[in-house]
Amino acid sequence: GLRVLSPALARARIPLETVRRALSAHLEDRPASHVDKWLAAARVSPRRAARARAELLAQLVADRPIGGVWLLRADPGSSFRRQLSMRGVLRRGAAFLAAAAAQIALGIAAWWLIGAGALDGGVQPGWLFAWVLLSLSAIFVQLLASWAGGLLTIDVAALLKQRLLCGALRLDPAAIRRRGAGELLAMVSESEAVETAGLGGALGAIVALVQLASAALVLSAGAGGGLHVALLVGWTAAVALLARRFAGRRAAWTRERFAITNGFVENVIGHRTRVAQEAPHLHHVEEDATLERYHRASGAMDRVGDLLASLPARGWLALGLLGLVPAVMGGVEVGPLVVATGGILQAQAAFATLATSLGALLSAAVSWRSIARLFAAAEDREPPGIPQAALGRPAAAGVVLEARGVSFRYGEGGEPVLRDCGLVLSKGDRLLLEGRSGGGKSTLAAVLSGLHAPASGLVLLRGLDRRTLGGAAWRRRVASAPQFHDNHVLSGTLAFNLLMGRAWPASPEDRREAELVCRKLGLGPLLDRMPSGLDQVVGETGWQLSHGERSRLFLARALLQRSDVVILDESFGALDPLTARACVDTVLERAPALVVIAHP
């Protein structure tokens, strides 16, 4: 059954079939009568009729969306530790650690049994059977540890991807422009390094540390005693210093790799400009210098990386054997000597695992510095607002949008772009805002539509400020079509690009309205040419739209949002006079309140 919480906050269990029937009954009523007629005509036996009826209904309504269901989950920007706990990651991590420790303990116990028997002059069948059982148990526990580690990696990677995607969506648009496309692409590649190398390296490092701790216990009971333990601690410190040096070289290499990626993307974007304006003999000067710096950084990192990969395990083996010299010279018995040798070999295996894991873990740590801003940006959550205010109905008349004394500047200490601006927009108003380029028209539109918060002043929508209404609810009520370079056609169907401001998947009524608006805006011939109509894929990898078609798509998207206010920024500049006239008539007909920004 399904655990439910009633309006009275009482918990109860309800059969899943009851819930399914309540949600889908309105979809099944009409097909059910046809199915009953089919079954009666086919003379299906009563014993098989119920199952056949359920299967036929499932097929008939399988592609019909069901509304009224809300998926509740923690915000990706909330406490990451709490998300890990809710996902069960901490519990799986404890299980992985316990399994790794148990595997090492079983391995030590198995070899202790066989070693003790060998030293006594012979291995009894009972001891041999116990050794086989312990070895098989160690294999089973190893499989359990691998399974727990795999689940742990999948869960952490999923949460990390959600967090980084949320952070990318919550980054300030101005900060995104300053970073450039190349740097953002490099950040994406670094996030993959954190996911693949970081998680695997962390698990390997944990196993290696557990192995080192157990090896220290074995060595303390061997012939070397405290000397071997001191050598193990000292060698571990030396490996840590080598790892720190590798981290510095890796950071320098990452910076040069960022520079290459950023420069390559920027040069590809501006290739035509470079060909037209840059002297041919200068085309590759900057690239050659960047590649030279990258080559030097790669060589420096590889030299230290080779040492980190080979020196810890081999160096410890030599050091550990040297630590046995005093005991051998002192005539130690064979038993403690065998125990010490086993501890040396176990520590060597631990250092081999640690060297591999440290390389991956340090690489991920360096990459983390590049994406830490994305991770932290997810915490910049907008005020959710008051639900009653967000769900309120639009006012029938009166003031819809009001701005008082609004000022705005980009960055700290910059010159104000807007100074003491005011505006009153009532239902049915049509406002034309003209001004010179760089005068702040688009900035005012961004403030009114909720993309920027004013530095001072007050902006009210139906008498409520943005904090009371909530950022998402504000943008639903104020639809904006920014300038062409700030708007985008997403890779997806035309219907999705038109109706993304509504509930998705779209209902048949929404699709009919979208087609009607498109035809009024002069996109009818485009729909007729598209083989799949509204379901035609558009965007970078789909049907390529002309400049004017994209402008009208942005217009339709804003009009279909069912908002209280529509703000259009230079939306008619790419249209011919006849098309522009038809678009203006459609906008005037459908927009409840309208602000149009244009050059004089």
LODO-64953 format. One line per 10 residues: for each residue x, y, z of C-alpha. Coordinates in steps of 0.5 Angstrom, whole numbers, always signed. Example, Ala and Ser with C-alpha at 12.3 -4.5 7.8 and 13.67 -1.06 7.14 Angstrom:
2
+25/-9/+16 ~ +27/-2/+14
//
This chain:
600
+0/+0/+0 ~ +2/+7/+0 ~ +3/+11/+6 ~ -1/+18/+6 ~ -2/+24/+10 ~ -9/+26/+11 ~ -11/+34/+11 ~ -12/+33/+19 ~ -4/+30/+19 ~ -6/+23/+20
-2/+18/+17 ~ -6/+12/+14 ~ -4/+6/+8 ~ -8/+6/+2 ~ -8/+1/-3 ~ -4/+3/-10 ~ -10/+1/-14 ~ -15/+6/-10 ~ -10/+12/-11 ~ -9/+10/-19
-17/+9/-20 ~ -18/+16/-16 ~ -13/+19/-21 ~ -15/+16/-28 ~ -22/+15/-27 ~ -24/+21/-31 ~ -19/+18/-37 ~ -22/+11/-37 ~ -29/+12/-36 ~ -30/+13/-44
-26/+8/-46 ~ -29/+3/-41 ~ -35/+3/-45 ~ -32/+1/-51 ~ -28/-4/-48 ~ -34/-7/-45 ~ -37/-8/-52 ~ -31/-11/-55 ~ -31/-16/-49 ~ -38/-18/-50
-38/-18/-58 ~ -31/-23/-57 ~ -35/-27/-52 ~ -29/-27/-47 ~ -30/-32/-41 ~ -32/-28/-34 ~ -25/-31/-31 ~ -21/-28/-37 ~ -25/-21/-38 ~ -23/-17/-32
-15/-18/-34 ~ -17/-17/-41 ~ -21/-11/-39 ~ -15/-8/-35 ~ -10/-9/-40 ~ -14/-6/-46 ~ -15/+0/-41 ~ -8/+1/-40 ~ -6/+1/-47 ~ -12/+6/-49
-10/+11/-44 ~ -2/+10/-43 ~ +0/+16/-46 ~ -5/+21/-43 ~ -2/+25/-38 ~ -5/+26/-31 ~ -5/+32/-27 ~ -6/+33/-20 ~ +0/+30/-17 ~ +6/+34/-14
+13/+31/-13 ~ +16/+34/-7 ~ +23/+33/-6 ~ +29/+37/-2 ~ +31/+43/-6 ~ +38/+42/-9 ~ +41/+48/-6 ~ +39/+46/+1 ~ +44/+43/+6 ~ +48/+38/+2
+49/+33/+8 ~ +42/+33/+10 ~ +41/+31/+2 ~ +46/+25/+3 ~ +43/+23/+9 ~ +36/+23/+6 ~ +38/+19/+0 ~ +41/+14/+5 ~ +49/+15/+3 ~ +51/+16/+10
+48/+9/+11 ~ +51/+6/+5 ~ +58/+9/+7 ~ +58/+6/+14 ~ +56/-1/+10 ~ +62/+0/+5 ~ +67/+2/+11 ~ +65/-4/+15 ~ +65/-9/+9 ~ +72/-6/+7
+75/-7/+15 ~ +72/-14/+15 ~ +75/-16/+8 ~ +82/-14/+11 ~ +81/-17/+18 ~ +78/-24/+14 ~ +84/-24/+10 ~ +89/-23/+16 ~ +86/-28/+20 ~ +86/-33/+14
+93/-32/+13 ~ +95/-32/+20 ~ +91/-39/+21 ~ +95/-42/+15 ~ +102/-39/+17 ~ +101/-41/+24 ~ +100/-48/+22 ~ +106/-48/+17 ~ +110/-46/+23 ~ +108/-52/+27
+110/-57/+22 ~ +104/-58/+19 ~ +97/-56/+17 ~ +91/-60/+20 ~ +85/-61/+15 ~ +81/-57/+20 ~ +85/-51/+20 ~ +86/-52/+12 ~ +78/-52/+12 ~ +78/-46/+16
+82/-42/+12 ~ +78/-44/+6 ~ +72/-41/+9 ~ +75/-35/+11 ~ +78/-34/+4 ~ +71/-35/+1 ~ +68/-30/+6 ~ +73/-25/+5 ~ +71/-26/-3 ~ +64/-25/-1
+65/-19/+3 ~ +69/-16/-2 ~ +63/-17/-7 ~ +59/-13/-2 ~ +64/-8/-1 ~ +64/-7/-9 ~ +56/-7/-9 ~ +56/-2/-3 ~ +61/+3/-6 ~ +58/+3/-13
+51/+5/-10 ~ +55/+10/-6 ~ +58/+13/-12 ~ +51/+13/-16 ~ +48/+17/-11 ~ +53/+22/-9 ~ +54/+23/-17 ~ +46/+24/-18 ~ +46/+29/-12 ~ +52/+33/-14
+50/+33/-21 ~ +43/+36/-19 ~ +47/+41/-14 ~ +51/+43/-20 ~ +46/+44/-25 ~ +42/+48/-20 ~ +48/+52/-19 ~ +48/+54/-26 ~ +41/+56/-27 ~ +42/+60/-21
+48/+64/-23 ~ +48/+71/-24 ~ +47/+72/-32 ~ +52/+78/-31 ~ +57/+73/-28 ~ +56/+68/-34 ~ +57/+74/-39 ~ +64/+76/-36 ~ +66/+69/-35 ~ +65/+67/-43
+63/+61/-46 ~ +70/+58/-46 ~ +71/+58/-39 ~ +64/+55/-38 ~ +65/+50/-42 ~ +72/+48/-38 ~ +68/+48/-32 ~ +63/+43/-35 ~ +69/+38/-36 ~ +72/+39/-29
+65/+37/-26 ~ +66/+31/-30 ~ +73/+30/-27 ~ +70/+31/-20 ~ +65/+26/-21 ~ +69/+20/-24 ~ +76/+21/-21 ~ +74/+24/-14 ~ +69/+19/-12 ~ +73/+13/-14
+79/+16/-11 ~ +75/+18/-5 ~ +73/+10/-4 ~ +80/+8/-6 ~ +83/+12/-1 ~ +79/+10/+5 ~ +80/+3/+3 ~ +88/+4/+3 ~ +88/+8/+10 ~ +84/+2/+13
+89/-2/+10 ~ +95/+2/+13 ~ +92/+2/+20 ~ +91/-6/+20 ~ +98/-6/+17 ~ +101/-2/+23 ~ +97/-7/+28 ~ +101/-13/+24 ~ +107/-9/+24 ~ +107/-8/+32
+106/-15/+33 ~ +112/-17/+28 ~ +120/-17/+29 ~ +120/-10/+28 ~ +116/-8/+33 ~ +116/+0/+34 ~ +121/+1/+29 ~ +117/-1/+23 ~ +111/+3/+26 ~ +115/+9/+26
+118/+8/+19 ~ +111/+7/+17 ~ +108/+13/+20 ~ +114/+17/+17 ~ +114/+14/+10 ~ +106/+16/+10 ~ +108/+23/+12 ~ +113/+23/+6 ~ +108/+21/+1 ~ +103/+26/+4
+108/+31/+2 ~ +109/+28/-5 ~ +102/+29/-6 ~ +102/+36/-4 ~ +107/+38/-9 ~ +103/+34/-14 ~ +97/+38/-12 ~ +101/+44/-14 ~ +103/+42/-20 ~ +96/+39/-22
+93/+46/-21 ~ +98/+50/-25 ~ +97/+45/-31 ~ +89/+46/-30 ~ +90/+53/-30 ~ +93/+53/-37 ~ +88/+48/-39 ~ +83/+53/-38 ~ +86/+58/-42 ~ +87/+53/-48
+80/+51/-48 ~ +77/+58/-47 ~ +82/+61/-52 ~ +80/+56/-57 ~ +72/+57/-56 ~ +73/+64/-56 ~ +77/+64/-63 ~ +72/+59/-66 ~ +66/+64/-64 ~ +70/+70/-67
+74/+66/-73 ~ +71/+71/-78 ~ +73/+77/-75 ~ +80/+74/-74 ~ +80/+73/-81 ~ +78/+79/-83 ~ +82/+84/-79 ~ +88/+80/-76 ~ +94/+80/-80 ~ +95/+73/-82
+102/+72/-79 ~ +99/+74/-72 ~ +94/+68/-73 ~ +97/+63/-68 ~ +102/+67/-64 ~ +98/+67/-58 ~ +96/+60/-59 ~ +103/+58/-59 ~ +105/+61/-53 ~ +99/+58/-49
+101/+51/-52 ~ +108/+52/-50 ~ +106/+54/-43 ~ +101/+48/-43 ~ +107/+44/-45 ~ +111/+46/-39 ~ +106/+45/-34 ~ +104/+38/-37 ~ +112/+36/-36 ~ +112/+39/-29
+106/+35/-27 ~ +108/+28/-30 ~ +115/+28/-27 ~ +111/+29/-20 ~ +106/+24/-22 ~ +110/+19/-24 ~ +114/+19/-17 ~ +107/+19/-14 ~ +105/+13/-18 ~ +111/+9/-17
+115/+11/-11 ~ +110/+10/-5 ~ +110/+2/-6 ~ +117/+1/-8 ~ +120/+5/-3 ~ +116/+3/+3 ~ +118/-5/+1 ~ +125/-3/+1 ~ +125/+1/+7 ~ +121/-4/+11
+126/-9/+9 ~ +131/-5/+12 ~ +127/-4/+18 ~ +128/-12/+19 ~ +136/-12/+19 ~ +136/-10/+27 ~ +132/-16/+28 ~ +135/-21/+24 ~ +142/-19/+26 ~ +139/-20/+33
+137/-27/+32 ~ +129/-26/+32 ~ +125/-33/+32 ~ +122/-35/+25 ~ +114/-33/+27 ~ +115/-26/+29 ~ +119/-25/+22 ~ +114/-28/+18 ~ +109/-23/+22 ~ +113/-17/+20
+114/-19/+13 ~ +106/-20/+12 ~ +105/-13/+15 ~ +110/-10/+10 ~ +107/-13/+4 ~ +100/-11/+7 ~ +103/-4/+8 ~ +106/-4/+1 ~ +99/-6/-2 ~ +96/-1/+2
+101/+4/-1 ~ +100/+2/-8 ~ +92/+3/-7 ~ +93/+10/-4 ~ +98/+12/-10 ~ +93/+11/-15 ~ +87/+14/-11 ~ +91/+20/-9 ~ +92/+22/-16 ~ +85/+21/-18
+83/+25/-11 ~ +88/+31/-12 ~ +86/+32/-19 ~ +79/+32/-17 ~ +80/+37/-11 ~ +84/+41/-16 ~ +78/+41/-21 ~ +73/+42/-15 ~ +76/+49/-14 ~ +74/+51/-21
+66/+49/-20 ~ +66/+51/-12 ~ +62/+57/-15 ~ +57/+53/-18 ~ +56/+49/-12 ~ +55/+55/-7 ~ +51/+58/-12 ~ +45/+53/-11 ~ +44/+56/-4 ~ +42/+63/-7
+35/+61/-7 ~ +30/+66/-8 ~ +25/+68/-3 ~ +19/+63/-4 ~ +14/+68/-2 ~ +7/+67/+1 ~ +3/+61/-3 ~ -4/+65/-2 ~ -1/+71/-5 ~ +2/+67/-11
-4/+63/-12 ~ -8/+69/-12 ~ -13/+71/-18 ~ -11/+77/-23 ~ -15/+83/-21 ~ -20/+85/-26 ~ -18/+92/-26 ~ -14/+97/-23 ~ -6/+98/-22 ~ -2/+92/-24
+5/+94/-24 ~ +8/+100/-20 ~ +15/+102/-20 ~ +17/+108/-15 ~ +24/+111/-14 ~ +28/+105/-17 ~ +35/+105/-18 ~ +40/+100/-21 ~ +47/+99/-22 ~ +52/+93/-24
+57/+91/-19 ~ +59/+95/-13 ~ +61/+102/-14 ~ +59/+102/-21 ~ +55/+108/-24 ~ +48/+107/-23 ~ +44/+105/-30 ~ +37/+107/-27 ~ +36/+113/-22 ~ +30/+114/-19
+25/+111/-24 ~ +18/+111/-23 ~ +12/+107/-27 ~ +5/+106/-26 ~ +2/+101/-31 ~ -6/+99/-30 ~ -10/+93/-34 ~ -11/+95/-41 ~ -5/+100/-41 ~ +0/+100/-47
+6/+103/-46 ~ +12/+105/-51 ~ +19/+106/-48 ~ +24/+110/-52 ~ +31/+112/-51 ~ +38/+112/-54 ~ +42/+106/-54 ~ +45/+104/-47 ~ +40/+109/-43 ~ +38/+103/-39
+31/+101/-42 ~ +33/+94/-42 ~ +36/+94/-35 ~ +29/+97/-33 ~ +25/+91/-37 ~ +30/+86/-33 ~ +28/+90/-26 ~ +21/+90/-28 ~ +21/+83/-30 ~ +24/+80/-24
+31/+78/-27 ~ +35/+84/-23 ~ +33/+86/-16 ~ +33/+94/-15 ~ +39/+97/-11 ~ +33/+102/-8 ~ +26/+103/-9 ~ +20/+99/-10 ~ +17/+95/-15 ~ +10/+92/-14
+6/+87/-18 ~ -2/+88/-16 ~ +0/+91/-9 ~ +5/+86/-7 ~ +13/+86/-7 ~ +17/+81/-10 ~ +19/+78/-3 ~ +12/+77/-2 ~ +10/+74/-8 ~ +16/+70/-9
+21/+70/-15 ~ +18/+65/-19 ~ +11/+67/-18 ~ +13/+74/-20 ~ +16/+72/-27 ~ +10/+68/-28 ~ +6/+74/-28 ~ +10/+78/-32 ~ +12/+75/-38 ~ +18/+78/-42
+21/+77/-49 ~ +28/+80/-48 ~ +33/+82/-54 ~ +35/+77/-59 ~ +42/+76/-56 ~ +39/+75/-49 ~ +33/+70/-52 ~ +34/+63/-54 ~ +31/+57/-58 ~ +32/+51/-53
+33/+44/-57 ~ +27/+41/-57 ~ +20/+41/-60 ~ +17/+48/-62 ~ +11/+46/-58 ~ +16/+46/-52 ~ +19/+52/-54 ~ +12/+56/-54 ~ +9/+53/-48 ~ +15/+52/-43
+12/+58/-39 ~ +6/+53/-38 ~ +5/+46/-35 ~ +9/+41/-39 ~ +7/+36/-42 ~ +2/+41/-45 ~ -6/+40/-46 ~ -9/+39/-52 ~ -13/+46/-51 ~ -6/+49/-50
-3/+46/-56 ~ -9/+49/-60 ~ -8/+56/-57 ~ -1/+56/-59 ~ -2/+54/-66 ~ -7/+59/-67 ~ -3/+65/-64 ~ +3/+62/-69 ~ -2/+63/-75 ~ -4/+70/-72
+4/+72/-72 ~ +5/+70/-79 ~ +8/+63/-77 ~ +3/+59/-81 ~ +7/+57/-87 ~ +13/+55/-82 ~ +8/+50/-79 ~ +5/+48/-86 ~ +13/+46/-88 ~ +15/+43/-82
+13/+35/-82 ~ +12/+34/-75 ~ +8/+41/-74 ~ +9/+43/-67 ~ +12/+37/-65 ~ +18/+39/-70 ~ +25/+39/-66 ~ +28/+46/-67 ~ +34/+49/-64 ~ +42/+48/-65
+41/+41/-68 ~ +34/+41/-70 ~ +30/+46/-75 ~ +34/+52/-77 ~ +29/+58/-76 ~ +30/+65/-79 ~ +32/+71/-75 ~ +25/+74/-76 ~ +22/+67/-75 ~ +26/+67/-68
+23/+73/-66 ~ +16/+71/-67 ~ +17/+65/-63 ~ +19/+69/-57 ~ +13/+74/-58 ~ +9/+68/-58 ~ +12/+65/-52 ~ +11/+71/-48 ~ +4/+72/-50 ~ +2/+64/-49
+5/+65/-41 ~ -2/+68/-39 ~ +1/+73/-35 ~ -1/+80/-32 ~ +4/+84/-36 ~ +8/+83/-42 ~ +14/+86/-43 ~ +17/+86/-51 ~ +25/+89/-52 ~ +26/+90/-59
+22/+85/-61 ~ +19/+88/-68 ~ +26/+90/-71 ~ +27/+84/-75 ~ +20/+84/-78 ~ +18/+87/-85 ~ +13/+92/-84 ~ +7/+88/-86 ~ +9/+82/-81 ~ +10/+87/-76
+3/+90/-77 ~ +0/+83/-76 ~ +4/+82/-70 ~ +3/+89/-66 ~ -5/+87/-67 ~ -4/+80/-64 ~ +0/+83/-58 ~ -5/+89/-57 ~ -11/+84/-58 ~ -8/+79/-53
-3/+82/-48 ~ -7/+85/-41 ~ -2/+90/-40 ~ +4/+92/-45 ~ +11/+95/-45 ~ +14/+96/-51 ~ +21/+98/-52 ~ +24/+101/-58 ~ +29/+106/-61 ~ +26/+112/-63
//
